[in-house]
Amino acid sequence: MFFSRGLFVSLLTFLLHTQATSYTGPSLSLSPVSKRLQLGTMAEAITALGNTFPKAQLVVRNTTEFDELNASYLSALESDITPACIFLPKTKAEVQAFVQTVRPFAASGLLKFAIRGAGQVPLPGSANIENGITLDLRNLTGVECKNGIVSIAAGERWSKVYENLAAEGLGVTGSRSGNGGIGGLALEGGLSFFSSREGFVSDNVVNYEVVLASGEIVNANVHENSDLWTALRGGSNNFGIVTRFDMKTFKQGPFWGGSVYYFPASFPSQIEALVNEIKKPNASEETQLMVSIGYAAAFGMIACQNQVYYTKETTATPPVLEPFTAIQPQIDALNSLRVLNLTSAASEQAADGQTSQRVSYMNTVIKADNATLQEASTIYKTALSNITSIAGLIASLTLQPYPISLLRKSVEHGGNSLGLSPSDGPLVSVLLLTTWQNKSDDEIIFNTMRGVLENIKKVAVAKNTAVDYVFMNYAAAFQDPISSYGAENKKKLQHVSKKYDSEGVFQKGVPGGFKLFLVIPQE
């Protein structure tokens, strides 16, 4: 049950002599002396954990369980990273004990740890840590609904949440994929089937149960620790470890939706239809739209996809969706429009996802402008020719609207940290999503997509449609979503961090994700 001194010495020796070569994240730039201090501190911390928890909860390298856990991220870019060990708490009390145990080491900046929920965020290092400790929350489970509020443990997946709510005829503003975890969306913004009507996912969290750097467990809501509540609505992993999310629910029956596949010649008309719809004064709050163009190696061609949903109950295509479902010609064999419920809709999105592939997201947001988006599409299609020979390639440019109704709901639900207001809208998120097979192709993918993004932003600046906002859920390592929230919001987040984590445990000790005091270099 406990680590012996002999295991401590063996582990320290292993860490000092093991050089991981797969991690491609930012260097810590430690001197040899500092590196040895860090690795010594790591071994001490792991020994302390081993003296506190059952051995089975602390999974070390060179074991089958370790390899399986570390390979279970959405993106192989996260699995490239190799922690010294993985800790698997079962209760919030064990998360509390973990924080109390590692705090003296993490506050010094010599111990690094990562916080993992479902591991579905593709950003390398966001939920894993090279030669550090990965805190894996998968065993914190439980979904309970009472008085219109669903309480969700941090290790759950949205599929289980939806299954539990379906029995009561309820819905919640959560992930569009059943495989998704809770924290990545509920702490960084998050988009849902219901966002036009209900706002961002984080807007619907009425209470966060949080383990602070001190080890204290607190609730953050409109009445208790309200500054922390607002900060967590978009501030990510910078303030503590959230062990439970309490979210508002609503009555929800079956709805209409699915995917329509078609050919590139029709894509310009779909961009125009998207912009026209969200700019209407009476734009529907019941629609959720994603319009994509991309390339899949399995098909060997560029194709387009509209993912459309109308969340009121109906048995036929609602008129508002007809511009997006009546395109001709279509690739009928791939289409999936039908009446479905929340569970089946999220299952379809989960089935479309791939695990253990190399995955890259990057994004920008622009004003809803047809001319800008048409040029963005052209830029993207031109760049695709550079990468279509890459093994396992699936690449897409996806346009998702932020209608004014979504931005208004953020205000009505108590506000968040994202820095957007109804007067900014309507907006369109431009997501560059790429998956591929081989590490040897990382550089050309990253460079090509970053070039596309920069060219799209240049067009938007020239047309006065640029918006200085980066959606954290889709951000790449070179992007700075925290600063894009605005200087005043960033200062507020920094103030909350200093108030609840005066030693900077979640800044120095948890380097993954996007930090509040870090200046991201812009090349």
BELPE-V346862 format. One line per field, one symbol per residue. phi: phi as a letter, one per 20 degrees, with the letter a starting at -180 (. if undefined). psi: psi as a letter, one per 20 degrees, with the letter a starting at -180 (. if undefined). burial: 1 if it has 24 or more other ideal C-beta (glycine too) atoms within 12 Angstrom, else 0. Layout:
phi: ???
psi: ???
burial: ???
This chain:
phi: .deefffgffffffffdedfdefdfffflefgfffffffffgffffffffedcggfededfmcffgffffeefgdffffffcffacddfdbffffgfgfffeggefffneedbcddeemeeffgnfcbbflddeedegeecpccdblndddcffefdfgffffffgfdmdcbecfedfffeefgefdcpndcgdffednfgffdeebdeceeffnfdcdcbfddlfffgffffpemeecrdedbddcfdbfbdfbdrpccdbdggefgffffffffffefgdgfeddcccdccaccgfembebcbddcbceefbdbgfgfegfddegcfdegfefbfaebdffffffffffffcdmeeccdbbbccffcfffffffffgffffgffcfeffmfccbdddcfdfgfffffgffeonbdfndcgffefcceddddccbedffegfffgfffffgffffffffffeldfcebcffgdeeffecfgfffogfffffffffgffebfemgedeecffndeedeeefdf
psi: hqprhghggggggghhipopihpjaqqilqrgghghgghggghgghggghihqqhiioprrkqggggggijjqgpihhihporhrppnqirhhhgghgghgighghhiihpprqppeikipiopihkrppkbpooojhjnrpppppkjppppqijrqhghghghhhhjkqrqnaqiphiqrgghgiijepqrhjhhhiaqghijoipppporhiiqprqoahhplhhhgghhmiibkiiaopiqppqqrrppaqrpabqpqaqhhighhhgghggggiiphkppijqppppqpapphhhkqprqppoqqoiqpqjroqhhihhiijqqrrnhiiqkprprrgghghhghhhhqpqjrpppqqrrprqnpggghghggggghghhhijiippjpoqqopppqnrhhghhhgghjirajhjqrhihrqrppopoppqrgphijgghgggghhggghhghgghghjkjqpmppohhjqrhirmhghiiqgghghgghggghgimhikgjghhniqbpqhjpoopo.
burial: 0010000100110110000000101000000000000111111111111101100011111000010011011111111111111111111101111111111011101111111111111111111111111111111111101000111111111111111111010111111111111111111111111111111111111111111111101111100010111111111111111111111111010011111111010111111111101100001111111111111110000111111111110000110110111010001000111101111111111101111111111111111111011111101110110011010111111111111111111100111111110001111111111111001011011101110111111011000011111111111111111111110011011111110110111111111111110100000
